[in-house]
Amino acid sequence: MQTGRPDREFHFTDDNFKTIKSLIYECAGINLADTKRDMVYSRLSRRLRANNLRTFQQYLELINDADSFEYQEFVNSLTTNLTSFFRESHHFDILKEYFANHPSKRSFRIWCCAASTGEEPYSIAMSAVEYFERFDAPVEIFASDLDTKVLEKAQRGIYSSDRVERLQEQRLKTFFFRGKGDNSGLVKVKSELKDLIYFFNLNLLSDSWPFDQSFDIIFCRNVMIYFDKPTQYKVLKKFAPYLKNDGLLFAGHSESFTHATDIFKLRKHTVYEKAQS
């Protein structure tokens, strides 16, 4: 059935939406509900204007090549990047407990696999610096995301003041520079903190991941909610070999992996460990 609202700038049919749903699911595992149709139209309409296109069919032909620049823009447009500093703060207390419970480890490898605009990996880094009481904390933090646009922002480490207004004043003084003059209303992450993090683009559905060592900690928070159960299971199964036997997997507050108890078991609220260590 081909339908489209006559009041819209671009003709957007049921078939267009189904094709887009299929493409983003195949590429990123994102399972778009039918209720997201207006959101898809709104976000992709910007890309039609940017490319001077008249129809969604023309746009779908443009992104037919998965290696094209616009295909990445398509993916960027349909990913959701809701984040904040120290979101779900109890996880960072548990992270510090993990450091305390493993005093013999020389260093800790941590992977934040949905870095978004950087607030989460910077929160991990701040937690490490606070626990070890030095900027050269013995941690390696790998921060990946599917969306290249948000990674660029994360790497810059520049935020509007409202993004950090809930942080304790001491954290602000320790980890950020306040902008002055033309940069008033902005804050910038200090380079010493940024140096603890390696940002890079990664699709969790890729056949292989670029790691040659396992991790002590994996943060995969508020990612699985966009996947259906089979895709969740597939990703969790891929995580297992990359997590050390005494490692922890942090999930989002609304995520549950009861369908994958053969891979991960719940340790405490939204914190998992390998089912068979």
N, C-alpha and C positions, 0 to 999 in steps of 0.2 A: 504493500500500500504506500503510495506516494502522497504525503501531506506536508503542508507548510503553512505557517501563519502569514496571511497577506500583509500584516502590519510590520513585518520584519524587513530589515534592510537587505538581508540575503535569504534566498530560498533554501530551507533546511528540511530535508525530507526524512521520513522514517528510515529509509535505506541508508541515507547519509549517516544518521546516528548509529545504526547497527554496524556499519563499516568502521566507524570511529571506535565504537565499543570493542570490536574485534581486534583492531590494530593496537590499542593501548593495553588490552589484556595480553595479547601475544608478546608485546615488547616489554611491558613493565609489570604484568601480573595484576594490574589495577582492574577491579571488577566494578564497572560503572553501573549503578542502578538506573532504571528508567527515569527515576525522579531527578536525575542529574542532567537531563536533556537541556534545560534552560542554561545551566551552568556551562555546559559544553559549548552551546551556541555563543554565549557571551564571551568566553575566553578565546575561542577560535576565530570569532569575527574580527578580533584585533589583528590576527595573522592574515586574514583575507585582505584587510585594508592595507596592511604593511606590504603586501605583495601585489597590490592593485588588481585583485581578482574580483570577479562578479558573482561566482557561485561556489558552493561547497564542493561540487563535483570537480571543479577546476583545482581546488585546494587538495582534494584527495589524490588527484593525478600528480600534483606537485610533490607530495610526500610519498609517492610510490617507491622512491629509492630510500631505503633505510640508512644509507650512508650520507645522505644529503644534509646540508645545514638546516634546512627547514624541518626535516624530520625531528631533529633534536629540539627545535623550537616548539614543535607539536607536542613532544613529550613534556617539555618544560611547562607548557601551558596547562596541561592536565594533571600535573602533580600538585599536591596540597602541602603547604609549608607553614603549618601552625606550630609555633615554638616559642620558648621564652627561657630566660636564664633560671637555672635551678628549678625547672618544671618538675613536679613530682619529687619534691625535695628529699623525701625519705630515702630515695635511691642513692643520693650522694653521701648520706650518713652510712649506708650499708657499704658503699665503696670504701670509705675511710676505715670501716671495721675490717674489710677484706685486707687492706694494707696492714692493719695492726695484727691480724691473725696469721700473717705470712712474713714474719720478720727476717727470715733467712733468704728470701728472694732478693736477688741483686737488682732486678728491674721488673717492671710490670708492662705488659703489652695490652693495650686497650683499643678496641675497635668500636667506633660510633658509626653505624652503617646508614644513618639517616641524618646527616649533619645539618641539612637545611641551611639556614643563614648563619650558622655557627654558634648559636647560643648554647646548645647542648655540649659540643666538644670543649668550648671555653669553660663551661661549668665543671666539666670533668677535670680540666687542667687546673682550674682554681682550687678544686678540692684536693688535688694532689699537692699543690704548692702549700696549701694551708696545713695539710697533714705532715709533710716532710719539712716544713718551715724553711723552704728554700726554693728559688726559681728553677734550679737545676735538679728538680725532683726526678727520681729514677723511674720515669714513665716514658713510654712511646705511645702516642695517641694517633691512631689512624682514623681520619674522618672522611667518609665517602657519602656521595649522594648521586642520585640519578639526574637531578636537575642542575645543569651547568650554570644557570643564571644565579641561583642561590649560593652555589659554591664560590662564585666570584665575590659575592658580598661577604661571605664567611671569611675568605682569604684577606679581604681588605680590613675586616675587623672594626668597621666604623658604624656606629649606631646612633639613632636619635636618643636624646636624654630620657624620653619616656620609656624606652626599652629597658632601662636600668634603674628606674625609679624605685623599684622594690628591693634592690640590693642594699645590703648594709653599707653604711657610709665607709667603714673600714675597707670593705671589699672594693668599693669605688676608688678609694685613694691608692690601694695597693696595686690594682690591676688595670686601671684606665687612666688616660689623660683626658681632661676636659677641654673641649674646644674653646677658642677665644676669637674675638673679632668676627670674621666671615664664617668661622666654624662654630660660633656660639650655638648651643643647643645640640651639639654632637659630642660623643665620646669616642675614644679610640683605644683599642686593646693594646697594652704594652707589648713590645716586641719580645720581651723575655717570656711572656706567656704564650705568644703565638709560636715561638720556636719549639714548643713542646708538641705541636700538632702538624701532621702532614695531611693536607686536603687533596682529594682526588675524586675523579668521576668514576662511578661504578654502578652497574645494573645488577641487582641481586639475582636476577634470572639468567645472568650470563653463564655460559657453560663452565667457565673456570674463573677463579678469583686470583689476583696477583700476589698471593702470600706464600712464603716458604716456611713460615713458622706459625705456631698456634698462639692463641690469645688467652690471657688470664680473665679478661672481662670483655663481653660483647654487649653493647647497648643497641637494642633493636626495638625502639619504643614508638608506638603509634604508627607503625608501618603495616603490620599484619592485618589491621582492620580494613585495609583496602584490598586484601587478597581473599579469594575464596578458600575453603578448607583444603582442597587438594594442593593449591599453590603454597599455602602456609606450611603444609607438611613437607613439601618439596624443599622449601627454603630451610626449614628447621633441620631436615636431614643433612643438608649441605653445611649447616653451621657446626654440627657435632664434631667432625674431625678437626675443625679449626678452633675448638675450645678445649683448653687443658682439662684434665680429669678433675681438678679442684677448682675449676673456673666457674664463673657465674654469667648467666644470660639475663639481662634486664628487659622486661617488656613494658608496654604501656598499661595504664590503669584499667582500660576497658578490654584488654586482650587476655585470652585464656587459651592454653594449649592442651586441653583435656583430650583432644583427639590425637595427640602425639606423645602419650605417656611412655611409649616404648623408646622415645628419644630423649625427652626432657621431663623432669619431675619438679613439682613446685617445692621450693625451699621456704620461702616466705612470700608475703604479698607481692605479686608480680615479679618475683625473682626466682629464676629456675637454675637447676644444675643438671648435668647429664644423668640420664636414668641409669646408665651402667658405666661407672667410673673405673 
